[in-house]
Amino acid sequence: MPNYKDLLEQATDIAERAAKIAHSYFRQALLIEMKENHTPVTIADKKTEEMIRGEISREFPTHGILGEEFGQDAKKSEYLWTIDPIDGTRSFIRGIPLFGTLLGLLKKGEPILGVMVLPALDETYAAAKGLGVYCNGMQIRVSATKALESAVVSCGDISHFEALGKKSYLTALMDKAELLRGYTDCFGHALVVRGAIDAMIDPVVSFWDIAPIACLIKEAGGEYFNFEGEETVDTKSFITCTPALKKEILGLSS
């Protein structure tokens, strides 16, 4: 088994090449299909995931793979790769450049590697356990903000808060934070990782959305957890923040 540094170099190369495929379809005429869960998918999503799956299967034939578009293979392994070929497909379809290709690796359920490529912004975020997190080769960290009242916070789709019965939570967040904005999908979490904002509240997520981000945020010195305060990627809600804000953010639910 390669060491984490070698793994990260390989994963970053694969993700960056895959993101170029996704970006080649950006702002082009596309046929948009709707999946059973009422989320959109395009040929760009499928071609990008196919490329990543092929590379992972060739480089790591004994590892498991779980992707958004083509599901999970049948391999039993302590290692599992997660693929989100285009996180932020709705932004992608609309010509908004805030989408990314996500590639993660878990060992026995623990996130140990994460790569996020934002091709329209020419940014690559990469981290592996114990190695820190880098954006385009420069090490980055979460902010040093200590209180919610001086924090810039982002949130996911407002309709999801309402559907979960958490409209009052959102109202409390607006009242308490210095500024609440809607930087959605992986881009919002990227801003937390680099310290540009202080927290991102994602009310509805999927496993492949957050497994890579979990490693990125931890290596940046931040925290991740769900609405119940559990540090897990087996969840339907996902929050990232600078450590000092965790207690206040969870307190909004009480």
PyMOL commands that set and color helices and strands:
alter all, ss='L'
color gray80, all
select helices_A, chain A and resi 4-24+43-59+89-94+148-150+158-163+167-176+185-193+207-219+243-251
alter helices_A, ss='H'
color red, helices_A
select strands_A, chain A and resi 33-34+40-41+64-67+71-72+79-87+100-107+110-118+123-128+133-135+138-139+152-155+179-181+199-202+223-225+238-241
alter strands_A, ss='S'
color yellow, strands_A
deselect
rebuild
show_as cartoon
